[in-house]
Amino acid sequence: MSFAVAASSSLSDAAVSSSLSPEPPMLQMDLPDPERDDISTLEFLEQLDQAWAVCDRFDLQTEILRGRILKAVRDREKRGGEGRGAGFLQWLREREISKTRAYSLIQLAESAEDLVGGGMLDQESVNHFSKRAFLETAQAAPEVQLMISEAANEGQEITRKQVRRLTDEFTAATSPLLPEEIRERTQQNLLPPRVVAPLVKELAKLPELQQEDLRKVLRDEPELDRIKDVTSTARWITKATESGVAVRAFQQGELDLEKAMQEAQRLDALGLLADAVGQAQALESAVLKLHTSWRRLGGLQERLWVESGSSTPYLRDVLSALQSLSGATMRVSLGELAGGKRVRLQLVEESPEQLESPLVP
């Protein structure tokens, strides 16, 4: 298989004159003929995998270069200081590049500068990474970056799976969030890093007091099943806490969600509580969107009704049908999947002092 690119993808800082009109890159790739019967399916797929890897690496170099270009535009704008980034945003709009996409490319370019410019990674070794592997490496701990860079400098091909595996191993063996018993068993290969690493991620989201409570559980029983249980518990606590802050129903009284979670945990129902709080947040969000749409539809329906008259009977028929959605009482069909049932909602706007806490049966 041969691959040739008649374009420079070097990471050097060579300036390019604006007066040049570069020729489009010429890409040539020898792919196996899908009609050939003299090669096995396994060999055919292997050749395609190799070709895909080449494209992935070329894409990485292109993304890094684009990131460097965007960074130059942004930094030039900062240097001027007058437009407060307006020129950069205009540059993005002209090329139909979203702001999120632009900053992700800039981050990639800065990561390349850190790895290559910092001396860890040889410039030509970038070719040994897939795009995702490079991004994973850029986000990894410095120790992991060093190990990955050394492997790439030796000519090894770096995949995303390899970076993740090494990151998990390092995290599980060194994280101070874990009790010593877990770290030692991981280093002794008695616990799989791919299971321990998610635990570290979830523990990092919790306050120190809750972390210590869960670490005590792990010290008493540093086994695989207990690690999975504690990971789930930490995830549920985070979910319930984050959703609980946003639930307006909880703001009507003095509630202690943390103690409620402790009680639910004793009942082995913490997951149910987390799901309930998450659903409450989703429901309130849906009601807010419903109210906004209801008000807007009512205003539009009213304006059209004023503009219409006896000369527009069909328009009046449409507006009459919309009355079932824009009035104080709303009726919505749930469709055939719900047996043709309809939901009737009554929307009543009340002032804050009129609101009462819902009755709990």
Stockholm file with secondary structure:
# STOCKHOLM 1.0

chainA/1-361         MSFAVAASSSLSDAAVSSSLSPEPPMLQMDLPDPERDDISTLEFLEQLDQAWAVCDRFDLQTEILRGRILKAVRDREKRGGEGRGAGFLQWLREREISKTRAYSLIQLAESAEDLVGGGMLDQESVNHFSKRAFLETAQAAPEVQLMISEAANEGQEITRKQVRRLTDEFTAATSPLLPEEIRERTQQNLLPPRVVAPLVKELAKLPELQQEDLRKVLRDEPELDRIKDVTSTARWITKATESGVAVRAFQQGELDLEKAMQEAQRLDALGLLADAVGQAQALESAVLKLHTSWRRLGGLQERLWVESGSSTPYLRDVLSALQSLSGATMRVSLGELAGGKRVRLQLVEESPEQLESPLVP
#=GR chainA/1-361 SS CCEEECSCCCCSCCCCCTTCCCCCCCEEECCCCTTCSSSCHHHHHHHHHHHHHHHHHHHHHHHHHHHHHHHHHHHHHHHHCSSTTHHHHHHHHHTTCCHHHHHHHHHHHHHHIIIIITTSSCGGGGGGBCHHHHHHHHHSCHHHHHHHHHHHHTTCCBCHHHHHHHHHHHHHHHCTTSCHHHHHHHHTTSSCHHHHHHHHHHHTTSCHHHHHHHHHHHHHCCCHHHHHHHHHHHHHHHHHHHHHHHCGGGGGSCCCHHHHHHHHHHTTCHHHHHHHHHHHHHHHHHHHHHHHHHHHHHHHHHHHHHHCCTTCHHHHHHHHHHHHHHSSEEEEECCGGGTTCEEEEECCCCCGGGCCCCCCC
#=GC SS_cons         CCEEECSCCCCSCCCCCTTCCCCCCCEEECCCCTTCSSSCHHHHHHHHHHHHHHHHHHHHHHHHHHHHHHHHHHHHHHHHCSSTTHHHHHHHHHTTCCHHHHHHHHHHHHHHIIIIITTSSCGGGGGGBCHHHHHHHHHSCHHHHHHHHHHHHTTCCBCHHHHHHHHHHHHHHHCTTSCHHHHHHHHTTSSCHHHHHHHHHHHTTSCHHHHHHHHHHHHHCCCHHHHHHHHHHHHHHHHHHHHHHHCGGGGGSCCCHHHHHHHHHHTTCHHHHHHHHHHHHHHHHHHHHHHHHHHHHHHHHHHHHHHCCTTCHHHHHHHHHHHHHHSSEEEEECCGGGTTCEEEEECCCCCGGGCCCCCCC
//
